């Protein structure tokens, strides 16, 4: 594929990993500075991203735009792009349910936009083999050509729009759901005064207390990002005929940990105090 200018909305840590993969694949990457924080501006500068300035200007410059944003803003951002008369390819790589992805795809296709359903599984990667970008829908093959250079690995899921989003929902339902469950167990044991007893019994049965604590401490600074994602998972489960209550509870657990945003790894006692109200 010849060089293209690819737009990234927005260059958080994961967005930068997507941008780096596009750059390594021979493409120029730009972003929109309007309304963004100084921290995001610095991150974009370090990544060597060109500044389109405004969203409208990005739609004029970029035949391909990738959305990497919190799931609660995904549909609104897609609507903004549609309202600007964009006619290129739009890759939605957000943690949204398959029904939402299909709805967005239909709406954008009706306006002449080539929609690609995508998801990212893994942490912001710097080396290959750690994080995967999955793509689905009729335009997935063309989109994959934009991201051949790593560090993200690219895989096409055969079939209709919604398959990539469905995979993300199922994967995150397990990994982040398990983190929420561990946090809830630790908080409950602390409140009932049996935390040390639980630790002793876990060690006897092969469960490592340290792993549960590490999970809680690792999750807490990012928990604010997971609240809307858990609600998306709950809706996805309910649409598939499964109960969604577990992940609605997980959303509440993560909401209680949300004050640790950007605060670094908390001490166990601090995290437990936030969990138990």
N, C-alpha and C positions, 0 to 999 in steps of 0.2 A: 504494500500500500504506500502511496506517495505521502509526503509529509502533510499533516493536517494541523490546524490549530484547535485544540481541545479545551473546552471550558470546564472548570471544576467548581462546583457549588457544594460545600465550601471547604477551604483547606484547613480542616482540623488535622489531628494526627493521622487519622485514616485517610482523609482526603489527600494529604501530602503523599502517602504511600501509593495511592492511585495515580496522582500526578507524576511521581517519580517513575512509575511503570510506563506511563504514556511517553515521558521524556526518553526513557531508555529504549522505547520502541521507535524513536525518530521523530516525535511530534513536539511541537511547541505547546505549552500549556499556559492558559491565562485564568485569571480569577477576577472577582468583583470586590473592590475595596469599599465601595459605598456602604456605610452603615456598619462596618465591621470593626472589631476591637483592635487596639494597638498590638495586643499579643498575636492576633491573627495576621496582622500586617507584617509583623516581624517574622512569623513562621513562613508566610508566603515569600518574603524576600530571601530567607535562607534557602528556600527550595528552588529559587530561580524562576518564579512564576511571573509572567507578564501581567500587568494590571490593566484590565479592560475598563475599569472605573465604574461603569454602571451595568446593570443587567441588560438594558437595551443594547448597549454597545457590544456586550458579549454575544447576543443573538445575531448581531451583524457580522461578527468576526469568526464565529465558531460553527463549523458544520456538525460538530459533535459536542454535546454538553453532558456532563456526568453530575448527578445529584448525590451528594453524600452529606446528609443532614439528619438531625433528630427526627424520628418517624412522625411526630406530631406536626411537623412543618412540611412534610413531603408533598402532600396534595396541594397545599397552598402555593408552594414554590412552583410546582408543575403548572398550576393555573396561571401564575404570573408569566411564565414562559409562553404559554399558549396565547395569552392576551396580547403579547408583543408581536404576534404574527410570525413566530419562528417556524422555519420549514426544514430544519435539519434532523439529526438523530438525537434522541434524548434517552439517556441511560439512567434509570432510577435504581440506585444501589442502596436503598434505605431499608430498615428493618420494618417492613409493612407486611400485612397479610395478603394472601393471593387474591382475595376478592377486591381489595383496594387497588392492587396492582392492575387487575383486569379492567376495573372501572377507569383508572387513569389512562391506561393504554387505549381504550375505546375512545375516550374523550380527545386524546391527543391525535390519534389516527384520523378522527373526523376533521381535524384542522391541518392535516397534511404533515404531521410529525411522525417520524419513524421511531416508535417507542420500543425500548428494550427493558425487560424485567431482569434485574440483577440483584445479587446479594454478595456480601463479603463475610467469609467465615475465617476467624482468626484475629490475631492482634496486628496493629500496624507493623508491617514487616520491613526489614532491611536486607534480608537474604531470601533466596528462593526456597520453596518447599515448606513454608510455614503458614502461609495465608492464601486462601483461594477466592477468586472472583468468579462467581457462577453467573451465566447468562442464559436467558430463555426467550422464546418468541421468534418470529420469522426473521427478525433483523439481527439475531444473536451472532451469526457467523461474521457479518461485516463488522460488528462491534468488537469481536474478539481480536481482529487484526490490529486494533488500536493499542493492545496491551500484551504484546508478545515478548517484551524485553525484560520482564521481571522488575522488582522482586515478587510481585503478586503472580500467582499461578492462575491461568485462565482455563475454565472448562465450560463447554456448552452443554446445556440440558435440553435434549430433544423434546419437542412438544410446544405447547402454547404458552402465552404469557401467564405468569402465575406460578410456574414450577420453581423458579429460583426463589421467589418469596416464600413459597411453601417449605422449601428446604431450610431456609433461614429460620422460619418460625419453629420448625420441629427441632432443629439443632439447638437453638437458643432456649427453647422450652426445657431442654434437659440440662444444659450447662449452667444457665443462669437460674433456672428453677431450683437446681440442686444447691446453688450458692445461697439462694433465699431460704431454702429449707434448713440448711446448716445454721444460718444466722438466727432463724426463728427458734431452733432447738437450743442454741446457746443462750439466747435471751430468756427463754422460758426456764431453763435450768437455773440461771442466775436468779431470776425472780423467786423461784421456789426453794432456793437455798441448797440445790443439789449439784452445782456445777462441778465441784471437786469430786463428788461421788460418780458423776457421769464420766468424768475424765478417767477415773480409775477403772470403771467397768468397760469403757471403750477400749482401753489398753488391754484388758483381759481378753477381749473378743476380737482383737486385731484391727480395730478402728483407731486411727491416730488422732488424738485430740489436737495435736499441733497442726494437722492438716485442716481441721475445721476452723481453728483460729486464724490460720494463714488465709483461708478462703474469705473469711469475714473482713480481715484487714485489707486484703487485696481488692475486694469488691466495694468497700465503703466509699472511697474517693470517686468511683465511677457510678455509684448507685443512682444518682440523679438522672443519668442517661437511660436507665433501664425501666423507669416507671411506665412511660408510654409504650415501650416495647412489650412489656408484660401484658398490657391491655390489648395490644395487637394480637399477641399469642392467644389470649383468652377468647377473643372474637374468632380467631382461626379455629381453635378447638371446638367452639360451639357450632360453627358452620359445618364442621366435620362430624357432628353428632356426639362430641365428647364434652364433658363438663369443663367449664372455663374457670371455675371458682378458685382452683389452686393458684393459677397465675394472676388472678385478681388479688389474692392474698399476697403473692410475691411482690406485686406492684406496691402494696402498702408497706411491706418490709423495706423495699428500696426507698420509698418516700421517707421513711423514718431515718434512713441513713443519708439522705440527700444533703444535710448540713455539712457533711465532710467533703463536699465538692471542692476540688483544688487545694485540699488541706493536707495532703500527704497521708501516709499510712497511720491510722489512729492506734492508740493503745487499746488493748482488749477492753479494759474497764470503760474507756470513753465510748466505744462502740456499743457496749451492752447498755450503757445509760441511755443512749438514743433509742435503742430498740424497745426498752421497757418503759411504758408510759403509765 
